[in-house]
Amino acid sequence: MSKYKSQIKQVPHSKGAALEFIHRFIEENDVKSKTVIDVSAGSGYVANLWHYAGANVRAFDMYPDIFRSENLTCQPIDLNLKLPIETHSADYVLLMETIEHIPNQTALLQELSRILKPNGILIVTKPNNSSLNGRLGNLWVEAERGDMFLSNEASIIGYDDSHIYNGRVYLCTAQRLRTLASLAGLKLQKIHSNQLSISSLISYLFLGIFLHLRSFRTLKRMIRKTSNQKEKKILQEQHNLNTNQTLLLHKHLCVTFQKKA
């Protein structure tokens, strides 16, 4: 059991797997004096963690009035617009449980890349609809899981009636996220482990070998069709992501991208 589980249970509108990942990330990386910009700060739990670890934190949210901190303030932001943040100003940018609510994800990732310093890190967490459970859910009901439909015009999500935002209408796959990030000058760094999905593991025992073989055959076929060495490298990256066991078997997607120098 995570030593943070009791704390995490008290955090509204957040995923435990993502919060546990942030705890581990801060413990494993020296973030003291680093500039961290949280553009989806919510109640402030994550921003406060970085602050207590010694980082210089700037917090933003669509609804800054829900932010709680004795040491930090939160500024309003609209992630559908150009961000009011200086270029090359952040060592880390946090985008947690948010990209699936944004219609123009290409523009958002370009803005987040802009505010990162060269070699800076973007941390994204989101529902993992690229796990085997997520892929099967898309097959059965075209949603992130087989036991729920895709968010619709009646399933408004928010903190309360006056703090609402789009449901997960714009949920994207890990492959799409990798490509959009690359177009914004961000390179996939790592898919981070979080919480094993038992249903995905069971599916993997039956389907894993076929998935790996199919992806490998597709890779070889597409490589034969191109003489472009850059494209061949990208195709290999796509295959590696498609067969990444952390991606296939874990409940949540916790991923880091690094800005190209």
SVG drawing of the C-alpha trace seen along z (x, -y; Angstrom):
<svg xmlns="http://www.w3.org/2000/svg" viewBox="-28 -37 48 54">
<polyline fill="none" stroke="black" stroke-width="0.4" points="0.0,0.0 1.3,-3.5 2.4,-5.6 0.6,-8.5 -2.7,-6.7 -4.5,-8.3 -3.5,-11.8 -4.4,-11.1 -7.9,-10.0 -8.6,-13.5 -7.7,-15.1 -10.9,-16.0 -11.1,-15.3 -7.8,-13.5 -6.5,-10.1 -4.6,-8.3 -2.2,-6.6 -1.2,-10.0 -0.6,-11.5 1.4,-8.6 3.5,-8.9 4.2,-12.6 5.2,-11.7 7.8,-9.2 9.0,-11.6 9.8,-14.3 11.6,-11.8 13.7,-10.5 14.6,-13.8 16.4,-16.9 13.8,-19.6 15.2,-22.1 15.2,-25.7 13.7,-24.4 10.9,-26.6 7.7,-24.5 4.6,-25.8 1.4,-23.9 -1.2,-24.9 -3.9,-22.7 -3.4,-23.2 -6.9,-22.3 -7.0,-22.2 -3.3,-22.7 -2.2,-19.3 0.5,-18.8 1.7,-22.4 2.2,-22.2 4.2,-19.0 6.7,-20.6 6.9,-23.7 7.7,-21.6 10.4,-19.9 12.1,-23.2 10.9,-24.1 9.8,-27.6 6.1,-27.0 3.8,-29.0 0.2,-27.7 -2.6,-28.4 -6.1,-27.0 -9.4,-27.8 -10.9,-28.2 -8.2,-29.6 -10.7,-30.1 -10.7,-26.3 -6.9,-26.4 -5.7,-26.0 -2.2,-26.8 -0.6,-28.6 2.4,-29.5 1.3,-29.8 -1.2,-31.7 -3.1,-30.6 -3.7,-32.7 -6.5,-32.2 -5.8,-30.6 -7.6,-29.5 -5.7,-26.6 -7.6,-27.2 -5.8,-30.5 -2.3,-31.8 -0.8,-31.3 0.2,-34.4 3.5,-32.9 7.0,-33.9 8.9,-31.9 11.6,-29.6 10.7,-30.2 10.1,-26.7 12.2,-23.7 9.0,-21.6 5.5,-22.1 2.7,-20.0 -0.5,-19.1 -2.4,-16.7 -5.8,-15.2 -6.5,-18.0 -5.5,-17.3 -8.5,-15.1 -10.7,-18.2 -9.0,-20.4 -10.3,-20.5 -7.1,-22.0 -4.5,-19.8 -2.0,-20.7 -2.0,-24.4 -1.9,-23.7 1.2,-21.5 2.9,-24.1 2.3,-26.7 3.6,-24.4 6.7,-23.7 7.2,-27.5 7.3,-28.2 9.7,-25.3 13.4,-25.9 15.5,-23.8 15.7,-20.3 12.8,-21.2 10.3,-18.5 6.6,-18.3 4.7,-15.9 1.3,-14.7 -1.1,-12.4 -4.4,-11.3 -6.7,-8.2 -4.9,-5.4 -7.1,-4.5 -4.1,-2.9 -3.9,0.0 -5.3,3.3 -8.4,2.7 -8.7,-0.8 -8.3,0.7 -10.9,3.3 -13.3,0.7 -13.0,-1.3 -13.8,1.9 -16.9,2.7 -18.4,-0.8 -15.9,-3.3 -14.9,-4.6 -11.9,-4.4 -13.3,-1.4 -15.8,1.3 -18.1,0.5 -18.8,-3.1 -19.8,-5.2 -17.8,-8.1 -18.5,-11.4 -21.6,-13.1 -23.3,-16.5 -25.3,-15.6 -22.3,-14.3 -21.0,-17.7 -18.0,-17.3 -16.9,-19.9 -16.1,-20.6 -19.7,-21.9 -22.4,-23.6 -20.4,-26.8 -17.1,-25.2 -17.6,-23.0 -15.5,-21.9 -15.8,-19.6 -16.0,-15.9 -13.3,-13.6 -14.7,-14.3 -11.2,-14.8 -9.5,-11.7 -6.5,-10.9 -4.3,-7.8 -0.7,-7.6 0.3,-7.4 -1.6,-10.6 -0.2,-12.4 3.4,-11.3 2.9,-12.7 1.3,-16.0 4.1,-16.5 6.7,-15.8 5.2,-18.4 5.5,-20.8 9.2,-20.1 8.8,-17.6 10.4,-14.2 8.8,-11.3 11.1,-10.6 9.4,-7.8 6.1,-6.1 6.1,-5.8 4.7,-2.8 1.8,-3.5 -0.9,-0.9 -1.2,2.5 -4.6,3.2 -5.6,6.8 -8.1,6.8 -5.4,5.6 -3.0,8.3 -5.6,11.0 -6.2,9.8 -2.5,9.6 -2.0,13.3 -4.4,14.1 -3.7,11.4 -0.2,10.1 1.7,12.3 -0.7,11.4 -0.4,7.7 3.4,7.8 3.5,9.9 1.0,7.7 2.8,4.5 6.2,6.0 4.8,7.1 3.2,3.7 6.6,2.1 8.5,4.2 6.0,3.6 6.0,-0.1 9.8,-0.3 10.1,1.5 7.9,-1.1 10.1,-4.1 13.7,-5.1 13.4,-8.1 15.7,-7.3 13.9,-9.8 10.6,-8.1 12.1,-4.7 13.3,-5.9 9.8,-7.3 8.1,-4.1 10.4,-2.2 9.4,-4.6 5.8,-4.0 6.3,-0.3 8.1,-0.6 5.3,-2.6 2.6,-0.3 4.3,2.7 5.4,0.9 4.3,3.1 3.8,0.3 1.5,-1.4 -0.4,1.8 -0.8,3.0 -1.1,0.0 -4.3,-1.8 -3.2,-5.4 -0.9,-7.2 1.9,-9.1 4.3,-10.3 7.2,-12.8 8.4,-14.6 11.6,-16.6 11.9,-19.7 14.4,-19.4 17.4,-21.6"/>
</svg>
